[in-house]
């Protein structure tokens, strides 16, 4: 989990909004071969309050990749048609 709180700064994407620390848990992103991976981990990333752009540094990128990998691995058995077994998770 990323614990550093990024400072607010102007958005370089739209030039209008501000990048603010935002918890992206529940956000859906494409990852690997899946266009819809739900982020299950609490993860604070700098997100623009106007356009939604996310500005990542190396630490943010590593944390996001790890969160997406965990979510992808959790989702994968269910997307292949296997029955959900709560005892296995």
Biopython code that builds the backbone (N, CA, C, O; Angstrom):
import numpy as np
from Bio.PDB.StructureBuilder import StructureBuilder

atoms = [
    (1, "UNK", "N", (0.832, -1.179, 0.000)),
    (1, "UNK", "CA", (0.000, 0.000, 0.000)),
    (1, "UNK", "C", (0.878, 1.244, 0.000)),
    (1, "UNK", "O", (1.861, 1.327, 0.736)),
    (2, "UNK", "N", (0.516, 2.189, -0.818)),
    (2, "UNK", "CA", (1.242, 3.442, -0.922)),
    (2, "UNK", "C", (0.829, 4.329, 0.247)),
    (2, "UNK", "O", (-0.349, 4.661, 0.381)),
    (3, "UNK", "N", (1.775, 4.717, 1.089)),
    (3, "UNK", "CA", (1.428, 5.504, 2.272)),
    (3, "UNK", "C", (1.836, 6.959, 2.147)),
    (3, "UNK", "O", (1.407, 7.782, 2.956)),
    (4, "UNK", "N", (2.652, 7.303, 1.158)),
    (4, "UNK", "CA", (3.067, 8.695, 0.985)),
    (4, "UNK", "C", (1.906, 9.506, 0.424)),
    (4, "UNK", "O", (1.238, 9.069, -0.513)),
    (5, "UNK", "N", (1.663, 10.681, 0.990)),
    (5, "UNK", "CA", (0.599, 11.548, 0.505)),
    (5, "UNK", "C", (1.225, 12.571, -0.430)),
    (5, "UNK", "O", (2.020, 13.406, 0.001)),
    (6, "UNK", "N", (0.865, 12.508, -1.720)),
    (6, "UNK", "CA", (1.455, 13.461, -2.658)),
    (6, "UNK", "C", (0.932, 14.874, -2.424)),
    (6, "UNK", "O", (-0.209, 15.065, -2.004)),
    (7, "UNK", "N", (1.777, 15.853, -2.701)),
    (7, "UNK", "CA", (1.378, 17.255, -2.564)),
    (7, "UNK", "C", (0.448, 17.637, -3.709)),
    (7, "UNK", "O", (0.547, 17.087, -4.806)),
    (8, "UNK", "N", (-0.458, 18.583, -3.451)),
    (8, "UNK", "CA", (-1.324, 19.083, -4.507)),
    (8, "UNK", "C", (-0.500, 19.925, -5.466)),
    (8, "UNK", "O", (0.394, 20.668, -5.060)),
    (9, "UNK", "N", (-0.826, 19.790, -6.763)),
    (9, "UNK", "CA", (-0.150, 20.595, -7.778)),
    (9, "UNK", "C", (-1.057, 20.714, -8.995)),
    (9, "UNK", "O", (-2.031, 19.973, -9.127)),
    (10, "UNK", "N", (-0.735, 21.642, -9.875)),
    (10, "UNK", "CA", (-1.536, 21.850, -11.078)),
    (10, "UNK", "C", (-1.481, 20.619, -11.979)),
    (10, "UNK", "O", (-0.458, 19.938, -12.055)),
    (11, "UNK", "N", (-2.577, 20.347, -12.653)),
    (11, "UNK", "CA", (-2.649, 19.214, -13.570)),
    (11, "UNK", "C", (-1.960, 19.577, -14.877)),
    (11, "UNK", "O", (-2.279, 20.592, -15.496)),
    (12, "UNK", "N", (-1.018, 18.746, -15.291)),
    (12, "UNK", "CA", (-0.341, 18.951, -16.562)),
    (12, "UNK", "C", (-1.159, 18.446, -17.740)),
    (12, "UNK", "O", (-0.861, 18.774, -18.888)),
    (13, "UNK", "N", (-2.186, 17.652, -17.469)),
    (13, "UNK", "CA", (-3.020, 17.108, -18.539)),
    (13, "UNK", "C", (-4.013, 18.112, -19.084)),
    (13, "UNK", "O", (-4.073, 18.340, -20.292)),
    (14, "UNK", "N", (-4.790, 18.712, -18.200)),
    (14, "UNK", "CA", (-5.816, 19.659, -18.657)),
    (14, "UNK", "C", (-5.418, 21.111, -18.422)),
    (14, "UNK", "O", (-5.936, 22.010, -19.083)),
    (15, "UNK", "N", (-4.503, 21.345, -17.489)),
    (15, "UNK", "CA", (-4.083, 22.711, -17.192)),
    (15, "UNK", "C", (-5.089, 23.514, -16.402)),
    (15, "UNK", "O", (-4.868, 24.696, -16.137)),
    (16, "UNK", "N", (-6.187, 22.897, -16.022)),
    (16, "UNK", "CA", (-7.253, 23.600, -15.308)),
    (16, "UNK", "C", (-7.369, 23.096, -13.867)),
    (16, "UNK", "O", (-7.473, 23.889, -12.931)),
    (17, "UNK", "N", (-7.350, 21.793, -13.701)),
    (17, "UNK", "CA", (-7.582, 21.190, -12.403)),
    (17, "UNK", "C", (-6.341, 21.095, -11.540)),
    (17, "UNK", "O", (-5.258, 21.553, -11.905)),
    (18, "UNK", "N", (-6.536, 20.487, -10.385)),
    (18, "UNK", "CA", (-5.470, 20.282, -9.423)),
    (18, "UNK", "C", (-5.340, 18.798, -9.141)),
    (18, "UNK", "O", (-6.338, 18.110, -8.926)),
    (19, "UNK", "N", (-4.104, 18.302, -9.140)),
    (19, "UNK", "CA", (-3.851, 16.921, -8.746)),
    (19, "UNK", "C", (-3.940, 16.849, -7.235)),
    (19, "UNK", "O", (-3.167, 17.494, -6.526)),
    (20, "UNK", "N", (-4.881, 16.064, -6.747)),
    (20, "UNK", "CA", (-5.111, 15.937, -5.316)),
    (20, "UNK", "C", (-4.962, 14.461, -4.906)),
    (20, "UNK", "O", (-5.274, 13.569, -5.695)),
    (21, "UNK", "N", (-4.491, 14.205, -3.693)),
    (21, "UNK", "CA", (-4.419, 12.819, -3.216)),
    (21, "UNK", "C", (-5.816, 12.195, -3.218)),
    (21, "UNK", "O", (-6.733, 12.708, -2.576)),
    (22, "UNK", "N", (-5.968, 11.105, -3.932)),
    (22, "UNK", "CA", (-7.275, 10.465, -4.099)),
    (22, "UNK", "C", (-7.134, 8.965, -3.905)),
    (22, "UNK", "O", (-6.228, 8.342, -4.459)),
    (23, "UNK", "N", (-8.034, 8.386, -3.118)),
    (23, "UNK", "CA", (-8.047, 6.937, -2.951)),
    (23, "UNK", "C", (-8.723, 6.324, -4.173)),
    (23, "UNK", "O", (-9.880, 6.634, -4.458)),
    (24, "UNK", "N", (-8.015, 5.459, -4.896)),
    (24, "UNK", "CA", (-8.538, 4.895, -6.133)),
    (24, "UNK", "C", (-9.171, 3.517, -5.931)),
    (24, "UNK", "O", (-9.460, 2.829, -6.910)),
    (25, "UNK", "N", (-9.392, 3.099, -4.672)),
    (25, "UNK", "CA", (-10.078, 1.827, -4.436)),
    (25, "UNK", "C", (-11.448, 1.901, -5.121)),
    (25, "UNK", "O", (-12.154, 2.903, -5.008)),
    (26, "UNK", "N", (-11.810, 0.837, -5.826)),
    (26, "UNK", "CA", (-13.078, 0.798, -6.535)),
    (26, "UNK", "C", (-13.000, 1.284, -7.978)),
    (26, "UNK", "O", (-13.959, 1.125, -8.734)),
    (27, "UNK", "N", (-11.879, 1.870, -8.366)),
    (27, "UNK", "CA", (-11.712, 2.335, -9.744)),
    (27, "UNK", "C", (-11.454, 1.124, -10.644)),
    (27, "UNK", "O", (-10.816, 0.155, -10.232)),
    (28, "UNK", "N", (-11.953, 1.197, -11.864)),
    (28, "UNK", "CA", (-11.752, 0.128, -12.842)),
    (28, "UNK", "C", (-10.725, 0.588, -13.863)),
    (28, "UNK", "O", (-10.832, 1.683, -14.414)),
    (29, "UNK", "N", (-9.724, -0.257, -14.113)),
    (29, "UNK", "CA", (-8.674, 0.046, -15.086)),
    (29, "UNK", "C", (-8.387, -1.195, -15.915)),
    (29, "UNK", "O", (-8.653, -2.318, -15.487)),
    (30, "UNK", "N", (-7.846, -0.982, -17.097)),
    (30, "UNK", "CA", (-7.385, -2.090, -17.912)),
    (30, "UNK", "C", (-6.045, -2.586, -17.375)),
    (30, "UNK", "O", (-5.196, -1.796, -16.962)),
    (31, "UNK", "N", (-5.868, -3.910, -17.387)),
    (31, "UNK", "CA", (-4.617, -4.506, -16.918)),
    (31, "UNK", "C", (-4.431, -5.838, -17.621)),
    (31, "UNK", "O", (-5.343, -6.664, -17.652)),
    (32, "UNK", "N", (-3.267, -6.043, -18.177)),
    (32, "UNK", "CA", (-2.931, -7.246, -18.941)),
    (32, "UNK", "C", (-3.961, -7.456, -20.056)),
    (32, "UNK", "O", (-4.144, -6.587, -20.909)),
    (33, "UNK", "N", (-4.633, -8.611, -20.044)),
    (33, "UNK", "CA", (-5.608, -8.918, -21.084)),
    (33, "UNK", "C", (-7.041, -8.596, -20.664)),
    (33, "UNK", "O", (-7.987, -8.955, -21.366)),
    (34, "UNK", "N", (-7.205, -7.928, -19.536)),
    (34, "UNK", "CA", (-8.537, -7.632, -19.002)),
    (34, "UNK", "C", (-8.787, -6.125, -19.018)),
    (34, "UNK", "O", (-8.064, -5.382, -18.354)),
    (35, "UNK", "N", (-9.780, -5.661, -19.751)),
    (35, "UNK", "CA", (-10.049, -4.219, -19.809)),
    (35, "UNK", "C", (-10.747, -3.664, -18.567)),
    (35, "UNK", "O", (-10.873, -2.448, -18.423)),
    (36, "UNK", "N", (-11.200, -4.542, -17.671)),
    (36, "UNK", "CA", (-11.957, -4.092, -16.506)),
    (36, "UNK", "C", (-11.501, -4.788, -15.227)),
    (36, "UNK", "O", (-12.109, -5.763, -14.787)),
    (37, "UNK", "N", (-10.440, -4.281, -14.647)),
    (37, "UNK", "CA", (-9.942, -4.808, -13.369)),
    (37, "UNK", "C", (-10.283, -3.792, -12.282)),
    (37, "UNK", "O", (-9.866, -2.636, -12.348)),
    (38, "UNK", "N", (-11.035, -4.228, -11.295)),
    (38, "UNK", "CA", (-11.442, -3.388, -10.183)),
    (38, "UNK", "C", (-10.327, -3.334, -9.145)),
    (38, "UNK", "O", (-9.888, -4.376, -8.658)),
    (39, "UNK", "N", (-9.865, -2.135, -8.799)),
    (39, "UNK", "CA", (-8.821, -1.987, -7.789)),
    (39, "UNK", "C", (-9.435, -2.263, -6.419)),
    (39, "UNK", "O", (-10.343, -1.553, -5.986)),
    (40, "UNK", "N", (-8.937, -3.293, -5.741)),
    (40, "UNK", "CA", (-9.491, -3.719, -4.457)),
    (40, "UNK", "C", (-8.741, -3.129, -3.265)),
    (40, "UNK", "O", (-9.258, -3.131, -2.148)),
    (41, "UNK", "N", (-7.536, -2.626, -3.490)),
    (41, "UNK", "CA", (-6.701, -2.099, -2.407)),
    (41, "UNK", "C", (-6.900, -0.595, -2.233)),
    (41, "UNK", "O", (-7.138, 0.130, -3.199)),
    (42, "UNK", "N", (-6.799, -0.140, -0.978)),
    (42, "UNK", "CA", (-6.718, 1.303, -0.732)),
    (42, "UNK", "C", (-5.387, 1.776, -1.292)),
    (42, "UNK", "O", (-4.334, 1.249, -0.932)),
    (43, "UNK", "N", (-5.433, 2.765, -2.169)),
    (43, "UNK", "CA", (-4.229, 3.287, -2.804)),
    (43, "UNK", "C", (-4.441, 4.768, -3.075)),
    (43, "UNK", "O", (-5.375, 5.142, -3.785)),
    (44, "UNK", "N", (-3.589, 5.609, -2.519)),
    (44, "UNK", "CA", (-3.693, 7.054, -2.693)),
    (44, "UNK", "C", (-2.783, 7.478, -3.841)),
    (44, "UNK", "O", (-1.570, 7.273, -3.800)),
    (45, "UNK", "N", (-3.396, 8.075, -4.871)),
    (45, "UNK", "CA", (-2.653, 8.550, -6.033)),
    (45, "UNK", "C", (-3.049, 9.989, -6.343)),
    (45, "UNK", "O", (-4.164, 10.398, -6.019)),
    (46, "UNK", "N", (-2.163, 10.764, -6.961)),
    (46, "UNK", "CA", (-2.505, 12.140, -7.342)),
    (46, "UNK", "C", (-3.403, 12.145, -8.581)),
    (46, "UNK", "O", (-2.958, 11.809, -9.678)),
    (47, "UNK", "N", (-4.685, 12.532, -8.395)),
    (47, "UNK", "CA", (-5.664, 12.531, -9.476)),
    (47, "UNK", "C", (-6.228, 13.934, -9.667)),
    (47, "UNK", "O", (-6.501, 14.644, -8.700)),
    (48, "UNK", "N", (-6.399, 14.321, -10.926)),
    (48, "UNK", "CA", (-6.936, 15.637, -11.242)),
    (48, "UNK", "C", (-8.414, 15.699, -10.871)),
    (48, "UNK", "O", (-9.183, 14.788, -11.177)),
    (49, "UNK", "N", (-8.797, 16.783, -10.210)),
    (49, "UNK", "CA", (-10.188, 16.953, -9.795)),
    (49, "UNK", "C", (-11.089, 17.433, -10.942)),
    (49, "UNK", "O", (-12.301, 17.552, -10.762)),
    (50, "UNK", "N", (-10.510, 17.709, -12.116)),
    (50, "UNK", "CA", (-11.307, 18.136, -13.266)),
    (50, "UNK", "C", (-11.347, 17.052, -14.345)),
    (50, "UNK", "O", (-12.427, 16.612, -14.738)),
    (51, "UNK", "N", (-10.173, 16.617, -14.829)),
    (51, "UNK", "CA", (-10.135, 15.675, -15.962)),
    (51, "UNK", "C", (-9.938, 14.223, -15.552)),
    (51, "UNK", "O", (-10.138, 13.327, -16.371)),
    (52, "UNK", "N", (-9.549, 13.966, -14.298)),
    (52, "UNK", "CA", (-9.345, 12.593, -13.828)),
    (52, "UNK", "C", (-7.992, 12.007, -14.162)),
    (52, "UNK", "O", (-7.739, 10.835, -13.884)),
    (53, "UNK", "N", (-7.114, 12.807, -14.757)),
    (53, "UNK", "CA", (-5.769, 12.333, -15.074)),
    (53, "UNK", "C", (-5.038, 11.936, -13.791)),
    (53, "UNK", "O", (-5.215, 12.568, -12.749)),
    (54, "UNK", "N", (-4.223, 10.892, -13.871)),
    (54, "UNK", "CA", (-3.431, 10.439, -12.732)),
    (54, "UNK", "C", (-1.962, 10.624, -13.088)),
    (54, "UNK", "O", (-1.500, 10.117, -14.110)),
    (55, "UNK", "N", (-1.225, 11.348, -12.248)),
    (55, "UNK", "CA", (0.205, 11.575, -12.476)),
    (55, "UNK", "C", (0.986, 10.647, -11.557)),
    (55, "UNK", "O", (0.914, 10.763, -10.334)),
    (56, "UNK", "N", (1.734, 9.723, -12.157)),
    (56, "UNK", "CA", (2.431, 8.698, -11.380)),
    (56, "UNK", "C", (3.936, 8.911, -11.397)),
    (56, "UNK", "O", (4.523, 9.187, -12.444)),
    (57, "UNK", "N", (4.557, 8.779, -10.224)),
    (57, "UNK", "CA", (6.011, 8.697, -10.166)),
    (57, "UNK", "C", (6.357, 7.201, -10.075)),
    (57, "UNK", "O", (5.467, 6.352, -10.130)),
    (58, "UNK", "N", (7.618, 6.891, -9.939)),
    (58, "UNK", "CA", (8.029, 5.486, -9.925)),
    (58, "UNK", "C", (7.375, 4.702, -8.785)),
    (58, "UNK", "O", (6.908, 3.582, -8.990)),
    (59, "UNK", "N", (7.342, 5.286, -7.590)),
    (59, "UNK", "CA", (6.726, 4.605, -6.446)),
    (59, "UNK", "C", (5.240, 4.365, -6.655)),
    (59, "UNK", "O", (4.729, 3.295, -6.325)),
    (60, "UNK", "N", (4.539, 5.362, -7.205)),
    (60, "UNK", "CA", (3.106, 5.212, -7.496)),
    (60, "UNK", "C", (2.884, 4.118, -8.535)),
    (60, "UNK", "O", (1.956, 3.318, -8.418)),
    (61, "UNK", "N", (3.742, 4.091, -9.547)),
    (61, "UNK", "CA", (3.612, 3.102, -10.614)),
    (61, "UNK", "C", (3.780, 1.688, -10.069)),
    (61, "UNK", "O", (3.022, 0.785, -10.423)),
    (62, "UNK", "N", (4.765, 1.504, -9.217)),
    (62, "UNK", "CA", (5.001, 0.186, -8.612)),
    (62, "UNK", "C", (3.815, -0.215, -7.731)),
    (62, "UNK", "O", (3.366, -1.361, -7.777)),
    (63, "UNK", "N", (3.313, 0.718, -6.936)),
    (63, "UNK", "CA", (2.179, 0.430, -6.049)),
    (63, "UNK", "C", (0.916, 0.116, -6.852)),
    (63, "UNK", "O", (0.176, -0.808, -6.513)),
    (64, "UNK", "N", (0.669, 0.884, -7.915)),
    (64, "UNK", "CA", (-0.514, 0.641, -8.751)),
    (64, "UNK", "C", (-0.400, -0.705, -9.453)),
    (64, "UNK", "O", (-1.378, -1.450, -9.518)),
    (65, "UNK", "N", (0.767, -1.026, -9.976)),
    (65, "UNK", "CA", (0.969, -2.305, -10.644)),
    (65, "UNK", "C", (0.724, -3.468, -9.682)),
    (65, "UNK", "O", (0.100, -4.462, -10.052)),
    (66, "UNK", "N", (1.212, -3.342, -8.455)),
    (66, "UNK", "CA", (1.006, -4.399, -7.453)),
    (66, "UNK", "C", (-0.470, -4.542, -7.103)),
    (66, "UNK", "O", (-0.971, -5.660, -6.981)),
    (67, "UNK", "N", (-1.170, -3.423, -6.940)),
    (67, "UNK", "CA", (-2.601, -3.458, -6.617)),
    (67, "UNK", "C", (-3.393, -4.081, -7.762)),
    (67, "UNK", "O", (-4.287, -4.895, -7.528)),
    (68, "UNK", "N", (-3.072, -3.705, -8.997)),
    (68, "UNK", "CA", (-3.760, -4.274, -10.150)),
    (68, "UNK", "C", (-3.471, -5.765, -10.292)),
    (68, "UNK", "O", (-4.364, -6.535, -10.646)),
    (69, "UNK", "N", (-2.247, -6.178, -10.023)),
    (69, "UNK", "CA", (-1.906, -7.600, -10.111)),
    (69, "UNK", "C", (-2.695, -8.415, -9.089)),
    (69, "UNK", "O", (-3.207, -9.486, -9.413)),
    (70, "UNK", "N", (-2.797, -7.909, -7.844)),
    (70, "UNK", "CA", (-3.579, -8.622, -6.817)),
    (70, "UNK", "C", (-5.045, -8.720, -7.235)),
    (70, "UNK", "O", (-5.662, -9.777, -7.102)),
    (71, "UNK", "N", (-5.594, -7.631, -7.734)),
    (71, "UNK", "CA", (-6.989, -7.633, -8.163)),
    (71, "UNK", "C", (-7.199, -8.563, -9.357)),
    (71, "UNK", "O", (-8.194, -9.285, -9.424)),
    (72, "UNK", "N", (-6.271, -8.539, -10.281)),
    (72, "UNK", "CA", (-6.337, -9.393, -11.467)),
    (72, "UNK", "C", (-6.298, -10.863, -11.067)),
    (72, "UNK", "O", (-7.090, -11.663, -11.566)),
    (73, "UNK", "N", (-5.380, -11.224, -10.168)),
    (73, "UNK", "CA", (-5.274, -12.612, -9.721)),
    (73, "UNK", "C", (-6.512, -13.055, -8.952)),
    (73, "UNK", "O", (-6.919, -14.213, -9.042)),
    (74, "UNK", "N", (-7.114, -12.136, -8.195)),
    (74, "UNK", "CA", (-8.330, -12.460, -7.446)),
    (74, "UNK", "C", (-9.488, -12.701, -8.409)),
    (74, "UNK", "O", (-10.275, -13.626, -8.209)),
    (75, "UNK", "N", (-9.599, -11.875, -9.453)),
    (75, "UNK", "CA", (-10.709, -11.951, -10.405)),
    (75, "UNK", "C", (-10.571, -13.123, -11.372)),
    (75, "UNK", "O", (-11.574, -13.702, -11.789)),
    (76, "UNK", "N", (-9.382, -13.463, -11.717)),
    (76, "UNK", "CA", (-9.121, -14.414, -12.800)),
    (76, "UNK", "C", (-9.882, -15.744, -12.690)),
    (76, "UNK", "O", (-10.462, -16.170, -13.689)),
    (77, "UNK", "N", (-9.913, -16.419, -11.542)),
    (77, "UNK", "CA", (-10.646, -17.697, -11.492)),
    (77, "UNK", "C", (-12.139, -17.536, -11.797)),
    (77, "UNK", "O", (-12.754, -18.431, -12.377)),
    (78, "UNK", "N", (-12.714, -16.406, -11.411)),
    (78, "UNK", "CA", (-14.148, -16.200, -11.604)),
    (78, "UNK", "C", (-14.474, -15.881, -13.056)),
    (78, "UNK", "O", (-15.550, -16.234, -13.538)),
    (79, "UNK", "N", (-13.563, -15.220, -13.756)),
    (79, "UNK", "CA", (-13.826, -14.860, -15.146)),
    (79, "UNK", "C", (-13.689, -16.053, -16.084)),
    (79, "UNK", "O", (-14.143, -15.994, -17.226)),
    (80, "UNK", "N", (-13.070, -17.131, -15.618)),
    (80, "UNK", "CA", (-12.919, -18.318, -16.457)),
    (80, "UNK", "C", (-14.098, -19.277, -16.313)),
    (80, "UNK", "O", (-14.105, -20.346, -16.923)),
    (81, "UNK", "N", (-15.090, -18.903, -15.514)),
    (81, "UNK", "CA", (-16.271, -19.737, -15.362)),
    (81, "UNK", "C", (-16.222, -20.655, -14.160)),
    (81, "UNK", "O", (-17.177, -21.391, -13.913)),
    (82, "UNK", "N", (-15.127, -20.632, -13.399)),
    (82, "UNK", "CA", (-15.048, -21.462, -12.202)),
    (82, "UNK", "C", (-16.065, -20.978, -11.165)),
    (82, "UNK", "O", (-16.401, -19.795, -11.107)),
    (83, "UNK", "N", (-16.535, -21.901, -10.369)),
    (83, "UNK", "CA", (-17.474, -21.539, -9.316)),
    (83, "UNK", "C", (-16.724, -20.854, -8.169)),
    (83, "UNK", "O", (-15.594, -21.215, -7.840)),
    (84, "UNK", "N", (-17.371, -19.876, -7.581)),
    (84, "UNK", "CA", (-16.778, -19.143, -6.456)),
    (84, "UNK", "C", (-16.772, -20.024, -5.218)),
    (84, "UNK", "O", (-17.806, -20.565, -4.824)),
    (85, "UNK", "N", (-15.615, -20.164, -4.614)),
    (85, "UNK", "CA", (-15.468, -20.914, -3.372)),
    (85, "UNK", "C", (-14.887, -19.972, -2.324)),
    (85, "UNK", "O", (-13.686, -19.702, -2.351)),
    (86, "UNK", "N", (-15.718, -19.454, -1.383)),
    (86, "UNK", "CA", (-15.207, -18.492, -0.409)),
    (86, "UNK", "C", (-14.120, -19.058, 0.481)),
    (86, "UNK", "O", (-13.347, -18.289, 1.052)),
    (87, "UNK", "N", (-14.029, -20.361, 0.621)),
    (87, "UNK", "CA", (-13.007, -20.989, 1.442)),
    (87, "UNK", "C", (-11.619, -20.851, 0.794)),
    (87, "UNK", "O", (-10.604, -20.901, 1.488)),
    (88, "UNK", "N", (-11.577, -20.681, -0.516)),
    (88, "UNK", "CA", (-10.288, -20.622, -1.212)),
    (88, "UNK", "C", (-9.697, -19.229, -1.255)),
    (88, "UNK", "O", (-8.567, -19.066, -1.715)),
    (89, "UNK", "N", (-10.429, -18.203, -0.787)),
    (89, "UNK", "CA", (-9.929, -16.829, -0.855)),
    (89, "UNK", "C", (-9.854, -16.195, 0.494)),
    (89, "UNK", "O", (-9.452, -15.037, 0.610)),
]
sb = StructureBuilder()
sb.init_structure("model")
sb.init_model(0)
sb.init_chain("A")
sb.init_seg("    ")
for serial, (resi, resn, name, xyz) in enumerate(atoms, 1):
    if name == "N":
        sb.init_residue(resn, " ", resi, " ")
    sb.init_atom(name, np.array(xyz, "f"), 0.0, 1.0, " ", f" {name:<3s}", serial, name[0])
structure = sb.get_structure()
